[in-house]
Structure formats: structure tokens, C-alpha cells
């Protein structure tokens, strides 16, 4: 039995060693590339440092995996949970292969390292959740998971829009602290008005919230794509105008799509049909998913998207995500309606 278990785990062990070696070498080479004093550094020294770092990376991941497995076994007290965790946990370390992005110029600065850590923690949490004994997921549970994913995407697109629109507006009307404050205030007001509007729409058309979400997300995607040409035109039109005119124009550009997205998220939450106690418990999960998506987007936009795709590419990517979330919601709601019809038949 022991020999069979070892043979089954050997591919996972090899994956761990390769991941640790690659990530360790990438970290060492990234540090050398960002160093200011590289005089006297030969190719032999670079090779030696990369080799040592690769060995250290492999050893470090091996120790981390052993510690986490021991911790899971001690805390869970269940052989079934421990075996289920150890069957899938090695795959989570593949997150560190993203350090290969250093080959295309991505620097391993603090935000990127924090993002890698967050992805690893999220992957570990997902494996732990799968390892826990649980009942077969119902249609409602699967729909709730899809809704959380849609909220995450909404948070990503919201942050990407905010960052890119601010840069476009600063390019057209000039960068200033007042403009940054105005954009932030317009975003918050738009989200607040959108949430209130979405709650009222949910009371008016409780049976058509799926259509409401799809329409609002599609409108937000179209607005985002049109903003590439809209913002420069508005900036040219308000150049030299009164401050009140410029404030109104900037606020309208930012607030209108935020109203759409705020109303869409509220309609999506209302579509879950949870009873009041459960709704109170799960409301934090919806907004937590959106805020986590916004945090991930902030790191990606600053260190990757804006650097490699520019403002135009980032905006188009955000619009594509909004449109994809609308199409995904339509598919989820359609399947949910079909499943509910089968259960009632």
C-alpha cells in the first residue's frame, strides 16, 4: 500500500519540484534585472545564483506543503478530509508559475507578490472546501455560486473603468486633486443611486430580474466601449468652459455607468429569493466578492493591463467582461428556470 501511494504521488511531487525551481529562478533573475549595481556580474555568477535559487524554491515549497498537510490533518482530525486534501493540494502551487511573466518584462514588485499570495490562498481554500464532506449541491447552491462569480466580475470591471476613465479625463482636462475627488464622488453617488434604483426595480418586477440584470450589464458594456471616443469629445467641448459645466460633464460621464452597474448588482442579489435571515447572512458575501474583484483589478491594471494593453485595450477588456457577465447571467437564469420547471413537474 505504501509503494502504491508513493507511485501515485510521484507526478505531484515532480510538479512541486518544477514549480519551486522555476519560481525560485525567476525571483532571482528578476532581482538581478532590477538591481542598480550589476558591474562585474558575469554569466557564470547569474547561472550560479539562478541554480541556487531554484533549489531553494523547490525546498521551500516542499516544506510549505508538508506543513500545510500536517496542519490540515491535525485540525480536521479526519483521515478522509486529509486524504482528499492531499490528493489535490499540489495543483495549487502551480500559481507560482506565474512568475514566468518576468520573461515579458513584469517586475516582481510588492503588489504582484501580494496578488500571487492571494491567488495561492484562494486556491488552497477551494481545495479545503472540496475536501470537506458535504451534501450534493442543489440548484440553488450552484446558482448562488454563479451569482458570486458575477459579482466578482462586476467588481473587476468597476475598478478597471474607474482607473482608465480617470486617466482619460486627466489627459483631457488636466490632472488635479480636485478632479480625482470629483471622480471618486461621482462613482460613489452613481453606485448609491444605482443600488436604490435596483431595489425599487426589484419590487416592481420581481419576476424579471434576470432580464433587468442582462439589460443593465449590456448597457454598461456599451457605455464603456463608447467612452473611448466619448471622453475625448467631452473634454474638447468643455475646454475653457465654466467650472460648473466641466464638473457636470465629468460627473455625468462617470456617474451614469455606475448607476447602471449598481442597479445591476442589486437586481442580481434580489434574484436569489433568499428568506430574510439568509439574505442578511449572504449580503456580505455578495459585496465581498465585488470588493475582492476590485482589489484584484487594481493590481492587474497598474502592473499588467495598462502597461501592456494601454488605456484603450483595458477599457475594451472591461467592456468585454461586462458583456460576458451579461451573457453568463442569461445562461445561468435560463438553466435555473428549466431546473425549477423540472422540479415542479
C-alpha positions as CSV (number, residue, x, y, z in Angstrom):
1,X,0.0,0.0,0.0
2,X,2.8,2.4,0.8
3,X,4.6,1.7,-2.5
4,X,1.3,2.3,-4.4
5,X,0.7,5.6,-2.6
6,X,4.2,6.8,-3.3
7,X,3.9,5.9,-7.0
8,X,0.6,7.8,-7.3
9,X,2.0,10.9,-5.6
10,X,5.2,11.0,-7.7
11,X,3.7,13.1,-10.5
12,X,2.5,15.6,-7.9
13,X,5.9,15.7,-6.3
14,X,7.6,16.3,-9.6
15,X,5.2,19.1,-10.3
16,X,6.0,20.7,-7.0
17,X,9.7,20.5,-7.6
18,X,9.5,22.0,-11.1
19,X,7.2,24.8,-9.8
20,X,9.5,25.6,-6.9
21,X,12.6,25.6,-9.2
22,X,11.1,27.7,-11.8
23,X,9.6,30.3,-9.4
24,X,12.9,30.5,-7.4
25,X,14.9,31.0,-10.5
26,X,12.5,33.7,-11.8
27,X,12.7,35.5,-8.5
28,X,16.5,35.5,-8.5
29,X,16.7,36.7,-12.2
30,X,14.1,39.4,-11.5
31,X,16.1,40.7,-8.6
32,X,19.2,40.7,-10.7
33,X,17.4,42.6,-13.5
34,X,16.1,45.3,-11.2
35,X,19.5,45.7,-9.4
36,X,21.1,49.1,-10.0
37,X,24.7,47.9,-9.4
38,X,25.5,44.9,-11.8
39,X,29.1,45.8,-12.6
40,X,31.3,42.7,-12.6
41,X,28.4,40.3,-12.8
42,X,29.3,37.5,-15.2
43,X,27.0,35.0,-16.9
44,X,28.6,32.3,-14.6
45,X,27.5,34.2,-11.5
46,X,24.0,34.7,-12.9
47,X,23.8,30.9,-13.6
48,X,25.0,30.0,-10.1
49,X,22.5,32.4,-8.4
50,X,19.6,31.1,-10.5
51,X,20.6,27.5,-9.8
52,X,20.8,28.1,-6.0
53,X,17.5,30.0,-6.0
54,X,15.9,27.2,-8.0
55,X,17.0,24.6,-5.4
56,X,15.9,26.9,-2.6
57,X,12.5,27.5,-4.2
58,X,11.8,23.8,-4.6
59,X,12.9,23.1,-1.0
60,X,10.7,26.0,0.3
61,X,7.5,24.8,-1.5
62,X,8.2,21.2,-0.3
63,X,8.4,22.4,3.3
64,X,5.3,24.6,3.0
65,X,3.3,21.7,1.5
66,X,4.4,19.4,4.3
67,X,3.5,21.9,6.9
68,X,0.0,22.6,5.4
69,X,-0.7,18.9,5.1
70,X,0.3,18.3,8.7
71,X,-1.9,21.3,9.8
72,X,-4.9,20.1,7.9
73,X,-4.5,16.6,9.3
74,X,-4.3,17.9,12.9
75,X,-7.1,20.4,12.7
76,X,-9.6,18.3,10.8
77,X,-8.9,15.1,12.7
78,X,-10.4,13.2,9.8
79,X,-8.4,10.8,7.5
80,X,-11.0,11.3,4.7
81,X,-10.5,15.1,4.8
82,X,-6.7,14.8,4.9
83,X,-6.6,12.3,2.0
84,X,-9.0,14.4,-0.1
85,X,-6.8,17.5,0.6
86,X,-3.5,15.8,-0.2
87,X,-5.0,14.5,-3.5
88,X,-5.5,18.0,-4.9
89,X,-3.3,20.4,-2.9
90,X,-0.2,20.2,-5.1
91,X,-2.0,21.7,-8.0
92,X,-2.5,25.0,-6.1
93,X,1.3,25.6,-6.1
94,X,1.1,26.0,-9.9
95,X,0.0,29.6,-9.2
96,X,3.7,30.4,-8.6
97,X,4.4,29.5,-12.2
98,X,3.0,33.0,-13.0
99,X,6.5,34.3,-12.1
100,X,7.4,33.3,-15.6
101,X,5.8,36.6,-16.6
102,X,9.1,38.2,-15.7
103,X,10.2,36.9,-19.1
104,X,8.0,39.6,-20.8
105,X,9.1,42.4,-18.5
106,X,6.7,42.1,-15.5
107,X,8.6,43.1,-12.3
108,X,8.0,41.2,-9.1
109,X,7.1,44.2,-7.2
110,X,5.1,44.1,-3.9
111,X,1.6,44.3,-5.5
112,X,2.4,41.4,-7.8
113,X,3.7,39.3,-5.0
114,X,0.7,40.0,-2.9
115,X,-1.5,39.0,-5.8
116,X,0.3,35.7,-6.2
117,X,-0.1,35.1,-2.4
118,X,-3.8,35.9,-2.6
119,X,-4.3,33.5,-5.6
120,X,-2.5,30.8,-3.7
121,X,-4.6,31.3,-0.5
122,X,-7.8,31.3,-2.6
123,X,-6.7,28.0,-4.4
124,X,-5.9,26.4,-1.0
125,X,-9.3,27.5,0.4
126,X,-11.0,26.0,-2.7
127,X,-9.2,22.6,-2.2
128,X,-10.1,22.6,1.5
129,X,-13.7,23.3,0.7
130,X,-13.8,20.4,-1.8
131,X,-12.1,18.1,0.8
132,X,-14.9,18.7,3.4
133,X,-17.7,16.2,3.4
134,X,-20.8,17.8,2.1
135,X,-24.1,17.0,0.5
136,X,-24.7,17.2,-3.2
137,X,-25.1,20.8,-4.3
138,X,-28.7,21.8,-5.1
139,X,-29.7,24.0,-8.0
140,X,-30.0,27.0,-5.6
141,X,-26.4,26.5,-4.3
142,X,-25.0,26.3,-7.8
143,X,-26.9,29.4,-8.8
144,X,-25.6,31.3,-5.8
145,X,-22.0,30.3,-6.6
146,X,-22.6,31.6,-10.2
147,X,-24.0,34.8,-8.8
148,X,-20.9,35.3,-6.6
149,X,-18.8,34.9,-9.7
150,X,-20.8,37.5,-11.5
151,X,-20.3,39.9,-8.5
152,X,-16.6,39.3,-8.7
153,X,-16.6,40.2,-12.4
154,X,-18.6,43.3,-11.6
155,X,-16.0,44.4,-9.1
156,X,-13.2,43.9,-11.6
157,X,-14.9,45.9,-14.4
158,X,-15.9,48.7,-12.0
159,X,-12.3,49.2,-10.8
160,X,-10.9,49.0,-14.4
161,X,-13.4,51.6,-15.6
162,X,-12.6,53.9,-12.7
163,X,-8.8,53.7,-13.3
164,X,-8.9,54.1,-17.0
165,X,-11.6,56.9,-17.1
166,X,-9.6,58.9,-14.5
167,X,-6.5,58.7,-16.8
168,X,-8.5,59.7,-19.8
169,X,-10.1,62.6,-18.1
170,X,-6.8,63.8,-16.6
171,X,-5.4,63.7,-20.2
172,X,-8.3,65.8,-21.5
173,X,-9.0,68.3,-18.7
174,X,-5.7,68.2,-16.7
175,X,-4.7,66.2,-13.6
176,X,-5.5,67.7,-10.2
177,X,-6.6,66.6,-6.8
178,X,-10.0,68.3,-7.4
179,X,-10.6,66.1,-10.4
180,X,-9.7,62.9,-8.5
181,X,-12.1,63.9,-5.7
182,X,-14.8,64.7,-8.2
183,X,-14.4,61.3,-10.0
184,X,-14.5,59.4,-6.7
185,X,-17.6,61.3,-5.5
186,X,-19.4,60.7,-8.8
187,X,-18.6,57.0,-8.6
188,X,-20.0,56.7,-5.1
189,X,-23.1,58.7,-5.9
190,X,-23.7,56.7,-9.0
191,X,-23.4,53.4,-7.1
192,X,-25.7,54.6,-4.4
193,X,-28.3,55.8,-6.8
194,X,-28.0,52.6,-8.7
195,X,-28.5,50.5,-5.6
196,X,-31.6,52.4,-4.6
197,X,-32.9,52.2,-8.2
198,X,-32.2,48.5,-8.3
199,X,-34.1,47.8,-5.1
200,X,-37.1,49.7,-6.4
201,X,-37.0,47.8,-9.7
202,X,-36.8,44.5,-7.7
203,X,-40.1,45.5,-6.0
204,X,-41.7,46.4,-9.3
205,X,-40.6,43.4,-11.5
206,X,-39.6,40.6,-9.1
207,X,-40.1,38.0,-11.8
208,X,-38.0,39.8,-14.4
209,X,-34.8,40.5,-12.5
210,X,-32.8,38.3,-14.9
211,X,-33.8,40.4,-17.8
212,X,-33.1,43.6,-15.8
213,X,-29.5,42.4,-15.0
214,X,-28.7,41.4,-18.5
215,X,-30.0,44.7,-20.0
216,X,-28.2,46.8,-17.4
217,X,-24.9,44.9,-17.8
218,X,-25.1,45.2,-21.6
219,X,-25.8,48.9,-21.3
220,X,-22.7,49.3,-19.1
221,X,-20.6,47.4,-21.6
222,X,-21.8,49.6,-24.4
223,X,-21.1,52.7,-22.4
224,X,-17.7,51.5,-21.5
225,X,-16.7,50.8,-25.1
226,X,-18.2,54.2,-26.2
227,X,-16.3,56.1,-23.5
228,X,-13.1,55.7,-25.5
229,X,-14.4,58.2,-28.0
230,X,-16.9,60.0,-25.7
231,X,-14.5,61.2,-23.1
232,X,-12.1,63.0,-25.6
233,X,-15.0,64.7,-27.2
234,X,-16.5,65.9,-24.0
235,X,-13.1,67.1,-22.9
236,X,-12.7,69.1,-26.1
237,X,-16.2,70.5,-25.7
238,X,-15.8,71.7,-22.1
239,X,-12.3,73.1,-22.6
240,X,-12.3,76.7,-21.4
241,X,-15.9,76.4,-20.2
242,X,-17.1,77.4,-16.7
243,X,-16.1,75.2,-13.8
244,X,-19.7,74.2,-13.2
245,X,-20.1,73.0,-16.8
246,X,-16.9,70.9,-16.5
247,X,-18.0,69.4,-13.2
248,X,-21.4,68.5,-14.6
249,X,-19.9,66.8,-17.7
250,X,-17.3,64.8,-15.7
251,X,-19.9,63.7,-13.2
252,X,-22.3,62.6,-15.9
253,X,-19.6,60.6,-17.7
254,X,-18.7,58.7,-14.5
255,X,-22.0,58.5,-12.7
256,X,-24.2,57.2,-15.5
257,X,-22.4,53.8,-15.9
258,X,-22.1,53.5,-12.1
259,X,-25.8,53.8,-11.8
260,X,-26.2,51.0,-14.3
261,X,-23.7,48.7,-12.6
262,X,-25.1,49.5,-9.1
263,X,-28.6,48.7,-10.1
264,X,-27.5,45.5,-11.9
265,X,-25.7,44.2,-8.8
266,X,-28.8,45.0,-6.6
267,X,-31.1,43.2,-9.1
268,X,-28.7,40.2,-9.1
269,X,-28.8,40.0,-5.3
270,X,-32.6,40.3,-5.2
271,X,-32.9,37.5,-7.7
272,X,-31.7,34.9,-5.2
273,X,-35.1,34.7,-3.5
274,X,-33.4,34.1,-0.1
275,X,-35.5,34.4,3.1
276,X,-34.8,37.4,5.2
277,X,-32.4,35.6,7.7
278,X,-30.4,34.0,4.9
279,X,-30.4,37.3,3.0
280,X,-28.8,39.1,5.9
281,X,-26.1,36.4,6.2
282,X,-25.3,36.3,2.5
283,X,-25.3,40.1,1.7
284,X,-21.8,40.4,2.9
285,X,-20.7,37.6,0.5
286,X,-22.1,39.5,-2.5
287,X,-20.3,42.7,-1.7
288,X,-17.2,40.9,-0.5
289,X,-16.9,39.2,-3.9
290,X,-17.3,42.6,-5.6
291,X,-14.7,44.3,-3.4
292,X,-12.2,41.4,-3.9
293,X,-12.7,41.7,-7.6
294,X,-12.0,45.4,-7.4
295,X,-8.8,44.8,-5.4
296,X,-7.6,42.2,-8.0
297,X,-8.4,44.6,-10.8
298,X,-6.4,47.4,-9.2
299,X,-3.3,45.2,-9.1
300,X,-3.7,43.9,-12.6
301,X,-4.4,47.3,-14.1
302,X,-1.4,49.1,-12.6
303,X,1.2,46.4,-13.2
304,X,-0.1,44.5,-16.2
305,X,-3.1,45.7,-18.2
306,X,-2.2,49.4,-18.5
307,X,1.4,48.6,-19.1
308,X,0.9,46.1,-21.9
309,X,-2.5,47.0,-23.5
310,X,-2.8,50.7,-22.7
311,X,-5.9,52.6,-21.7
312,X,-7.8,51.7,-24.9
313,X,-7.2,47.9,-24.5
314,X,-8.0,48.0,-20.8
315,X,-11.4,49.7,-21.4
316,X,-12.2,47.3,-24.2
317,X,-11.3,44.4,-22.0
318,X,-13.6,45.8,-19.3
319,X,-16.5,46.2,-21.7
320,X,-15.9,42.6,-22.9
321,X,-16.1,41.4,-19.3
322,X,-19.3,43.3,-18.7
323,X,-20.8,41.8,-21.8
324,X,-19.6,38.3,-20.9
325,X,-21.2,38.6,-17.4
326,X,-24.5,39.6,-19.1
327,X,-24.4,36.5,-21.3
328,X,-23.3,34.3,-18.4
329,X,-26.2,35.6,-16.3
330,X,-28.6,34.9,-19.1
331,X,-27.4,31.3,-19.3
332,X,-27.5,30.8,-15.5
333,X,-31.0,32.2,-15.2
334,X,-32.2,30.1,-18.1
335,X,-30.8,26.9,-16.6
336,X,-32.3,27.8,-13.2
337,X,-35.8,28.3,-14.7
338,X,-35.5,25.0,-16.6
339,X,-34.4,23.2,-13.4
340,X,-37.3,24.8,-11.4
341,X,-39.7,23.7,-14.1
342,X,-38.5,20.1,-13.9
343,X,-38.7,20.1,-10.1
344,X,-42.3,21.4,-10.2
345,X,-43.4,18.9,-12.9
